[in-house]
Structure formats: structure tokens, C-alpha cells
Amino acid sequence: MILLTGATGKTGAVVAKTLAAKGLPLRAIVRDSNKAQFLQELGVELVQGSCDDKARLEQAMKGADKLLILLPNGPQQQAMESLLVEVAKAQQVKYVVKLSSMESRPEVDAQVPQMHLAIEQQIRDSGMDWCFVRPNFFMQNLLASAYTINHDNLFAYPSGKGKVAMTDCDDVGAFLAEVLSDAKHAGQSYEISGPELMDFDRAAEIFSQVLGREIRYVDIPAAEYQAILETVLVPWHATVVTELLVDIASDDYVHTTTTFEEVVGRPPRSLADFVKAHKAVFQGGQQ
């Protein structure tokens, strides 16, 4: 039995669908059962509850031998992931797969990468088998810029000339499903990426080519960017997103890898293909 967290999110839904297609027994802990109807249709056993509820986690992990830790970023994320590890060890779960990030290194000060590092170490110390999956910038992050791309033909980040190895969430989900389905991946920390290392000027070129009009990238001051985010996000979330984007400007570690194709057996999606697939979103009122 594989216990899934985050199964109603973009990435987690791909994990659930891929594993269900393989005929593997699945259970998911979900907060909102109304969002989980598709999981029931896939045959996934549901436990309603939150990952900060120890009793619910104990119930969900009974009989499970594998666990996926896939939680959205939030101020309680580290505490919840830590509890997941604690309960998994007590319930004798054998194998834990955790979604981490390529940025999670000791020299990166941002809160989210440091949280990932702490949980990775807790998992290593637990004695359970483990596999860490570490993508870089998600292509889906660009969907949040659809309004300015539509109306102003631009998108803005406080990332300077920094480079990213953009990865599609669907590819991340497919990769997670693969390493969950086969424990031969135990002990691996996989860095996965899309096919191209690029700065955001290059990303703007790709948008321009696909959409048929000029799209610009604007390097915006961090304080200004965070102030914009705080109009739509809680302060904690606005802060950590800004931190991650600012770190891109000075991070020369990020790189592309061939790991996705080696493990999954197909090439990862390109940014051009991603923009084409979401062209209606980015075209908006443009003709």
C-alpha cells in the first residue's frame, strides 16, 4: 500500500493517476473530500484529515509500506513533514519518497530550501529507505503571470540574469510515480530538470515565438515584487516566493540533467511545448 499526500494538487494528481494505471494499491490523506472525487474514481482509498493530525496520520499509515511526502509550501510545512516522518517510522513504513528541490543546499539561505534539507536529514536518520526528488523552477509558476503577459506583453521577476532549468509539474508527477513504484530507487537523491538551462530573457523569447508577439522579461526590484505579491498572498508566502526568485539571480549551481529521461524513458517537456499547451491562457484577449 502506498500512502499519498498532496494527491489533489497538480503534481500529486499526476502521481495518483499514474500509479492507479499501474494497478498499485493506493491510499491518500485529504483535507477536502470534495476535491478528491477523481481519486475515488481511480480506486484510491481516502482518509479525510490533515497532516498535522497525528491520530489521522496513524490511521492512514496502517498497513502502508510506502509514503509520498508532497506538501504545498506553507508556514506549517516543516512541522507537518516532520510529523509524517515520525509517524511513518513508528508505523514501520519501509520507503519514503519526498519532493524536495535542487536549491536545497546548505549555502542557500532561503527558508523553503532549508526546510527541505532539515526534513531530508530527518528521513535519513529515521532508518527508513528513502528517495529524494529535486526539480528546479516549475513551468506552472509562469501561469501566475498570465495577466501581465496578456495585457502588457511582459512578465516580471526579481531574478536578474539568473538561470533556471524549468520543469513541468506533470513530468515531476510522472517521475515521483516511477520512483514510488519501484524501491530500487532507494538511497537516491535525484535532480531532475527540463531540457534547457535558460535565463528569463530566453524564456521571453520562447513565449514570443509561440504566441507570435513580443513578450518581454522585466527584472523588478525584490521589494517591489514582494509588495505586489502581498496584495494576493499572505505575508509568509509572499516572502518565501520572493526569496526563491531573488536567489535565482546569484545561484550558479542550477543545471540540466538527463535523469528524467533515464528513469521515465521519455524526454521531459520543453518550455515551448508547455506554452503551446497553455496558449489559450497566455493569449487572453490577444488575436
N, C-alpha and C positions, 0 to 999 in steps of 0.2 A: 504493500500500500504506500502510495506517495501522497504526502500532505502538502498542499499548495497554499501559500499566502499570496496576496496580491492578484488573485486569479480573475477578478473583474476589471482589472486595468488593461491598458493597451498591450503591454508586453505579456502580462500574466494570462490574458485570454488566448494568445497565440500558444503559450506553453500548454494550457489545458486542452485546446483543440488538437494540437499535435500529438500529445500523449494519449488522448482519447482515441485518436485514429489508429494508434498502435495497439489498442485494446488493453492498456495497462489500468489497474485499479487505482482510482483517484479519489481523494477527499480534499475539500477546500474549507478553510475557515473564512467566513464572510461576515461583514458587518451589516450589510443591507441585502436581504434575501430577494428584494425586488429587482436588484441589478444582476442577480445570479440565475435567472431563469434559463439562460442559454447553457449554464453549467449543468443544471438538472437535465436538460435535453440531451446533453452529452453523456449522461450517466454518472456524473460526478456526485459523490456523497457530500452533503453540505452540513457543516456545523456553524450555526449562527453565533457570532461573538466577536470580540476584539482581541487583538494580540497583546493587550495589556491586562487581560483577564486570565490569571494562572489556571483557575479551575477549568475554564473553557479550553485552554490550550492542552491541559492534561487529557481532557475528554477527546479532543481532536487527534491527539497523537497516539492514542491507544491502538496498538496493532500496526502502527506505521513504521516502516523501516527506512524511509527516505523523506527528507524535508527540503522544500524550497523556501528560502528566505528572500522575499521580494516585496519590500515595503516602500511606499512613496516617501520622499523626503519630508520631514516634519520635526518639530522640536522634541517629540517623544520617540523618534525613530530608534535612537540608540538604546533607550531603555527597553523598548518592545523587542528589538532584535536580541538584546542580551537575555531577556526572559525566554524567548524562543529557544535559544541555545541551552539555557539552564534546564528547561522542561524537556527538551529533546534528549539531553544526556540522561536525565532521571528516568525517562520513558524508554530508554535503550534504543533510540533511533540510531541506525548504523551509519547513515550517509547524509551529509548536509551540503546542499548547493546554495551558494549565496551570490546574489548580484552585487558587485562592487563597482569600482571604476578605475580606469587607467591612471587617473590623477591621484589615486590613494598611495602616496609615498610619504615618508617621514618629513621630507623637506617642504611639502606643500602644507601651508598653514590653514587653509580654508576648513571650515567646520565639517562639511559633509565628507571630504576625503579622510579627515582624521577620525571621524566616526566609523567609517568603513574599516580603517586599519585596526581600530580597537576591537571591533567585532570579529574580524578575521583572526586576530590573535586569540580571542576567547574561544573561537571554534577550534583552532589548532591545539590549544591547551586542553580541550574537552576530552580528547582521546577518540572522538568520532572521526570517521573518514570524511573528507571534505573535498569540494571543488569550488574555486572562486572564478567568476566570470567578470571580466573587467573591460567593458566598452569605453568609448570616449563620448563625445558630444552626440546627442540623439538628433537625427534629422527632424523628428517631430517637434523639437523645440522651435523650429522655424515657422510652424503653423501659428504661433503666437504673434508673429509679425505680419500676418496676412492683411490686417487692416492698413498698415503703412505701405506695404507692397502694393495693395490695390489702389490706395488713394494718393500716395506720394511717390510711388515707384522707388522706394528705399526701405531698408531695414537698418537698425542701429544697435550696436553693442559696444561696451567699453573694453574691447579686446585688441585694439591696435592692429598690428600686423601678425599677431599670433596665429598659429595654425592648429587645425583640428583634423581628426580622422573620423569624419561623421559616419554614424552607424544608424541603420533603420531599426526601430523598435521591433518590427516583425522578424528581422534577422536575429536580434538578441533573443527573442522568444523561441525561435527555432533552435538556436544554439543551446539555450537552457534546457529545452526538452531533450535534446540529444544527450547532454551530459547527465541528466537525471535518469534517463532510461538505461544507462549502462555505467555501472560503478567502476569500469576500467579507467575512468577519468579521475578517480580518487587521487588526491595529492597534487593535482594540477591547478595552477593559477594562470588562467588563460586570458591573454589580452587580445581582444578582437576589434576589428575596425572595418570601415567601408573601404573601397578600393583606392581612394585618393586622399593624400595629405594636402590640405589647402588652407589658405587664409580666407577671410570673408570677402575680400575683393574678388577672389577666384569664384567663390560661391555666388556672388552677384553676377559674374559673367555667365555662369551656368543658368541662373534664373533668367537673364536677358535672352539667352539663346533659346530656351524652351518657351518662354512667354512671348517672344517676338517684340519686345520693347526694352528699353534700357532700365535696368534696376541697379541702384547704387547701394553700396555699403557705407554707412556713416559711423566713424569712430566717435563715440559720445563719452563725455566725462562720466566717471563712475557715480559721482554724487547725483548728477542729473538723471542718469539712468535709474538709480535706486529710487529717487523721488517719483519717477513715473511709475515704477513697479508698485510703490506703496499706495497708489490710487486703486490698485486692483488686487493686491496681495497683502496678507498680514505682514507686519514688520520683519518677523523672523525669516519668513520665506523670501521676502524682497532682499534681505541682507545676504542670505546664502547664495541666491542666484547671482547677485552682483559679484560676490566674492569669486565664484567659479568662473564667471566671464572675465573678470579682471586678471585672474591667474593665467588665462589663455595667452595674454599678451607677453608673458615672460617665461612660459613653460616650453622648453625646447626638447622635452623628453617624448612628447606625443609622437606616435609613428603609426604607419600602417603595418598590418601583419597578414600572413596568409592562413592564419589559424582557422578562421571561419570556414573557408573552402576545404581545408584539410579534414575538419571534423564533420561538417554538414554535407559536403560533397557537391556544393554548387557555389558559384561566386556570390559575394554579398552585393546588395543593391547599391547602385550609384546614386549620387545626388540628382543627376539629370533624370533618371527613372523615377525617383521619388517626386520631383517637381511635376513631371508628366502625370503621375498617378493622382496628384492633388491639384491639377491645373485649374479646375473649377474654383477651388478655394482661393488660389492666388490671382486668378483673372478678375474675380469680382465683377464690377461694372465695366471693366475694360472690354473693348471689342477687338 
